[in-house]
Amino acid sequence: MILLENLSKSYEVAGETLTVLKNITLRIADGEFVSVMGPSGSGKSTLMHILGCLDLPTSGSYILDEEDVAKRSRRDLAEVRNTSIGFVFQNFHLLPRMSAVRNVELPMVYAGVRKAERRARARALLEQVGLADRIKHLPNELSGGQKQRVAIARALANQPRLLLADEPTGALDQTTGLEIMALFESLHQAGMTIVVITHDPDVAKQAGRIIRLVDGVIQGEEGGE
């Protein structure tokens, strides 16, 4: 599903070139559950932005579903982000004045899903993540773990094939974090491709394969076939 070949990413900072990712070559199969682990500043979030078509590599290639991302138009990439990729972030990014169900509906609004269908799908997703009794609650009426469950339901709204999670347990206590990872595992068992970015070894080991990223370079892997 995902193929990175000799991928690098650089930025111009104060007149100097800062290379964040260096000649990354990586293959992730359809249906795989992978964690990318590394310390702060290792390039993990930059890698996720590229995997999520939020940014493009400076050199090398990113092949997603057998298509070179760099050759797609900005409009095409926006559609890919909304329909083929789900995003989960550390700080949830829920709209504070919208109920849980309306937060989950939002990506479907942009995708043109009809109101009755998106409401039914949002309710079903919130039930799937264990929040059937919280659909009308605002974010400030939910615990951290409940907010992240809403965020996961929202990420699944347009039935993506790829789920990207950037430090999804970073704002949660350990017990709640493990509950969220168990939810990811259930999604993986249902066939979803999942990539989790983390610095936490306990989170990383929940995945089937661990990619270790240090200073923008893959320094090793654990697990996988």
Summary of the structure (lengths in Angstrom):
residues: 225
radius of gyration: 17.5
end to end distance: 15.7
largest distance: 53.4
contacts: 725
relative contact order: 0.20
helix: 37%
strand: 30%
